């Protein structure tokens, strides 16, 4: 048999270097830091953006680049549960078998497709280019195949496909649609009460990007001064609050740079104001912040105390956080002291203070707008770890306050196990106490419930979900 002549080989496509997109590379780096180091996006992203702005040449960031990178990081983290369910429907293996860096690129791509106005072809193309840069050509083909499947439908269509019907499993439906772990949905629903509308509004609010809120520290700055800043509008409740809309940068505000004002959620301001406004029996000379790090509430309390000539002791167990408290209080107009001490093992005599605040460590489920990754990081068993500390700090506070004085127990979590359960348990050991109705101390604030304690909500008050209980020693 004669040998057939070999056909000439078709020329292949020339190799093309992947196009580096500084915005998406930065967003990917931030997501990897959150995943690999258990970092928080609000701590990781600012230095990455600052470094990108300092670069010269084509990779130098402008304000639009920074805004897009921020949206990609926070949007992807907030909707991670929803996007995982969609991606799982588009791959032929369990999601746990997809390498985490690949999953991060896919999630960034899905957010661009389903959560932004970026055109589908641009979202897919940019994500594939990112995959080529950070993953290599082989895995970029996998990313391309998955994202093309995702692009066939919009978010509503995908939710109809991957979320179980509400009537069959309400909590799982809400978990997928609103991107919260099921146990968090259940806990928030228990605390909020009511039917479907309220919990859906709360979960949706958790996925909204919160505005930056400033506090004008009394005696050192005024709200009118802060309102002179670009894109500044008055806060909704606190007389010292100013909101920066349209991406306002707090670091550009002179009063913030000088420490006369600070970044502080309005819910935290309201907690400090309620304690400061609570009626006392007797003198009003010595105040204690028994769990003061990182210093936001201590700085506001210090300013309010200074107006009355009262002394503030700010105590924080961790020395590095005590340093942050000292920095926040630097320049306070009244007498104060910052110490590194354990509030469960007081470094002061019993009955030494007229007003005491303990803003206790918690799961942080009330601040999921600001720290979206916390919802995926926390576990139900974390509650057991915080419980002894929360009770110990409240006991220490009640021992520290004099008869006739007031203690404020606060936490940035609405979980009943971290709020009313703690107060109820501890007060069994302190029969000579009474709960103070906190609602009249926040005039003008709506939807505060039946009292006497207060639970703030993102969807009702536009604040973090801060809890507050005021307790007076009666004997």
KANOR-V310098 format. One record per residue. N is the residue number from 1. PSI is psi in whole degrees, -180 to 180 (NA if undefined). OMEGA is omega as a letter, one per 30 degrees, with the letter a starting at -180 (* if undefined). NEAR is the number of other ideal C-beta (glycine too) atoms within 10 Angstrom. Layout:
BEGIN
n psi omega near
N PSI OMEGA NEAR
N PSI OMEGA NEAR
END
This chain:
BEGIN
n psi omega near
1 130 a 3
2 145 a 4
3 129 l 5
4 141 l 6
5 140 a 6
6 133 l 6
7 143 l 6
8 140 a 6
9 134 l 6
10 138 l 5
11 132 l 6
12 167 l 6
13 137 l 5
14 147 a 5
15 134 l 6
16 127 l 7
17 139 l 7
18 144 a 16
19 122 a 11
20 126 l 14
21 104 a 17
22 -35 a 15
23 -50 a 21
24 -31 l 23
25 -43 l 18
26 -43 l 24
27 -41 l 28
28 -44 l 26
29 -39 l 17
30 -43 l 24
31 -38 l 26
32 -39 l 16
33 -40 l 18
34 -40 a 24
35 -45 a 16
36 -37 a 10
37 7 a 9
38 33 l 9
39 165 l 16
40 138 a 18
41 -35 a 22
42 -14 l 14
43 -32 a 11
44 -42 a 19
45 -45 a 22
46 -46 l 13
47 -33 l 9
48 -43 l 20
49 -41 a 19
50 -43 l 12
51 -39 a 11
52 -36 l 19
53 -29 a 13
54 -13 a 9
55 150 l 11
56 156 l 6
57 -164 a 5
58 -20 a 7
59 3 l 14
60 134 a 12
61 145 l 21
62 -177 a 9
63 -37 a 10
64 -40 l 9
65 -45 a 18
66 -40 l 21
67 -41 l 15
68 -44 l 18
69 -42 l 24
70 -44 l 20
71 -41 a 17
72 -42 a 25
73 -56 a 28
74 -40 l 24
75 -42 l 22
76 -42 a 26
77 -41 a 24
78 -41 a 25
79 20 a 21
80 -43 a 22
81 -42 l 18
82 -47 a 26
83 -36 l 27
84 -42 l 20
85 -38 l 19
86 -46 l 25
87 -40 a 22
88 -31 l 14
89 -13 a 14
90 0 l 17
91 161 a 17
92 25 a 6
93 160 l 8
94 145 a 8
95 -30 a 13
96 -17 l 8
97 -3 l 8
98 128 a 19
99 136 a 11
100 -42 l 12
101 -36 l 17
102 -42 l 19
103 -36 l 19
104 -44 l 24
105 -43 l 28
106 -44 a 26
107 -41 l 24
108 -41 l 26
109 -43 l 30
110 -40 l 27
111 -40 l 26
112 -37 a 28
113 -43 a 26
114 -14 a 23
115 3 l 19
116 177 l 13
117 10 l 6
118 129 l 17
119 147 a 11
120 -45 a 16
121 -36 l 9
122 -38 l 11
123 -45 l 23
124 -48 a 21
125 -46 a 15
126 -37 a 18
127 -38 l 29
128 -41 l 23
129 -41 l 18
130 -44 l 25
131 -40 l 28
132 -38 a 21
133 -47 a 18
134 -16 a 20
135 -28 a 20
136 162 a 11
137 -37 a 11
138 -51 a 9
139 -21 l 17
140 -33 l 21
141 -39 l 13
142 -45 l 18
143 -44 a 22
144 -44 a 16
145 -44 a 12
146 -47 a 24
147 -30 l 25
148 -33 l 14
149 -44 a 13
150 -38 a 24
151 -8 a 17
152 -13 a 11
153 165 l 15
154 -179 a 11
155 -44 a 17
156 -41 l 10
157 -41 l 11
158 -41 l 22
159 -37 l 18
160 -31 a 11
161 -42 a 11
162 -17 a 17
163 133 l 19
164 152 l 14
165 143 a 10
166 -41 a 14
167 -26 a 7
168 -38 a 8
169 85 a 14
170 -44 a 16
171 -41 l 17
172 -37 l 15
173 -50 a 19
174 -36 l 24
175 -43 a 23
176 -47 a 22
177 -40 a 23
178 7 l 23
179 56 l 23
180 147 l 28
181 148 a 16
182 -41 a 15
183 -31 l 15
184 -42 l 25
185 -47 a 23
186 -45 a 17
187 -44 l 22
188 -40 l 24
189 -41 l 19
190 -43 a 13
191 -40 a 23
192 -39 a 19
193 -176 l 9
194 -169 a 10
195 -152 a 9
196 -38 a 12
197 -48 a 9
198 -45 a 16
199 -36 l 24
200 -40 l 15
201 -39 l 16
202 -48 a 25
203 -39 l 23
204 -40 l 13
205 -34 l 19
206 -24 a 25
207 4 l 19
208 146 l 12
209 119 a 13
210 147 l 17
211 154 l 18
212 129 l 18
213 132 l 24
214 157 l 28
215 128 l 28
216 113 a 27
217 119 a 26
218 138 l 19
219 -14 a 15
220 -27 l 19
221 160 l 24
222 156 l 17
223 -35 a 20
224 -38 l 10
225 -46 a 17
226 -32 l 25
227 -12 l 13
228 -8 l 13
229 154 l 20
230 137 l 11
231 24 a 13
232 135 l 18
233 154 a 15
234 150 l 14
235 167 a 23
236 -35 a 15
237 -49 a 20
238 136 l 25
239 -8 a 12
240 4 a 23
241 140 l 23
242 132 l 28
243 139 l 19
244 109 l 21
245 170 l 11
246 41 l 9
247 29 l 13
248 145 a 18
249 111 a 14
250 -30 a 16
251 -17 l 9
252 -6 a 11
253 123 a 25
254 -43 a 13
255 -32 l 21
256 -44 l 20
257 -33 a 11
258 -3 l 11
259 6 l 17
260 -17 l 20
261 166 a 26
262 171 l 20
263 121 a 14
264 125 l 23
265 145 a 28
266 -29 l 26
267 -41 l 26
268 -38 l 24
269 -42 a 25
270 -37 l 25
271 -48 l 30
272 -41 a 28
273 -40 l 19
274 -43 l 23
275 -45 a 25
276 -29 a 23
277 -7 a 15
278 134 l 21
279 142 l 11
280 155 l 13
281 107 l 13
282 -160 a 10
283 166 a 11
284 71 a 15
285 -26 a 13
286 123 a 21
287 150 l 26
288 129 l 29
289 104 a 33
290 -2 l 29
291 69 a 27
292 -17 a 33
293 144 g 25
294 2 l 17
295 -3 a 25
296 -52 l 21
297 -36 l 26
298 -40 a 32
299 -41 l 31
300 -44 l 26
301 -41 l 28
302 -40 l 32
303 -41 l 27
304 -40 l 23
305 -39 a 27
306 -35 l 20
307 -23 a 12
308 1 a 11
309 20 a 10
310 156 l 22
311 138 l 17
312 127 l 27
313 121 l 23
314 118 a 29
315 135 l 26
316 131 a 26
317 -45 a 20
318 122 a 13
319 -40 a 9
320 -33 l 10
321 -33 l 16
322 -34 l 21
323 -38 l 16
324 -38 l 18
325 -45 l 27
326 -39 l 19
327 -41 l 14
328 -34 a 25
329 -8 a 24
330 126 a 12
331 1 l 14
332 142 a 21
333 -13 a 14
334 174 a 18
335 138 l 14
336 165 l 24
337 142 l 11
338 129 l 25
339 155 l 15
340 105 a 17
341 157 a 18
342 118 a 17
343 -16 l 26
344 -11 l 19
345 76 a 9
346 143 l 18
347 16 a 11
348 164 a 18
349 149 l 9
350 147 l 12
351 27 a 13
352 -15 a 16
353 152 l 26
354 -36 l 23
355 135 a 25
356 132 l 29
357 133 l 28
358 106 l 26
359 95 a 25
360 152 l 23
361 146 a 17
362 -174 l 25
363 -17 l 26
364 20 a 22
365 -10 l 26
366 -6 a 29
367 34 a 24
368 -19 l 27
369 -39 a 21
370 -31 l 18
371 74 a 19
372 -29 a 26
373 -19 a 22
374 -30 a 16
375 -30 l 22
376 -18 a 17
377 -34 a 14
378 153 l 20
379 155 l 12
380 -33 a 14
381 -15 l 7
382 -29 l 16
383 -40 l 21
384 -32 l 10
385 -35 a 11
386 -26 a 19
387 -51 a 15
388 -38 a 10
389 -44 a 17
390 -44 l 27
391 -39 l 18
392 -40 l 17
393 -38 l 24
394 -41 l 27
395 -45 l 18
396 -38 l 23
397 -42 a 25
398 -31 l 22
399 -27 a 17
400 -25 a 25
401 146 l 24
402 167 l 19
403 131 a 12
404 -12 l 15
405 175 a 26
406 138 l 24
407 137 l 28
408 118 l 26
409 120 a 26
410 151 l 25
411 146 l 28
412 56 l 27
413 136 l 27
414 2 a 25
415 128 a 26
416 -30 l 16
417 -18 a 19
418 -5 a 26
419 -95 a 25
420 -34 l 15
421 -40 l 15
422 -49 a 23
423 -46 a 18
424 -45 a 11
425 -47 a 14
426 -38 a 20
427 -18 l 18
428 -27 l 7
429 -8 a 11
430 75 a 16
431 -23 a 8
432 56 l 11
433 165 l 18
434 147 l 11
435 136 l 14
436 133 l 22
437 112 a 14
438 -17 a 22
439 -45 l 16
440 -16 a 14
441 -6 l 19
442 70 a 20
443 137 l 8
444 -14 a 7
445 123 a 19
446 169 l 9
447 50 a 10
448 8 l 18
449 -163 a 13
450 -8 l 7
451 -174 f 12
452 -13 l 15
453 174 a 21
454 136 l 24
455 114 l 21
456 154 a 28
457 143 l 23
458 -42 a 25
459 -20 l 19
460 -36 a 19
461 -8 a 23
462 21 a 21
463 174 l 28
464 161 a 25
465 70 l 30
466 141 l 26
467 144 l 28
468 132 l 25
469 130 l 23
470 133 a 23
471 130 l 26
472 136 l 19
473 128 a 21
474 -14 l 12
475 NA * 8
END
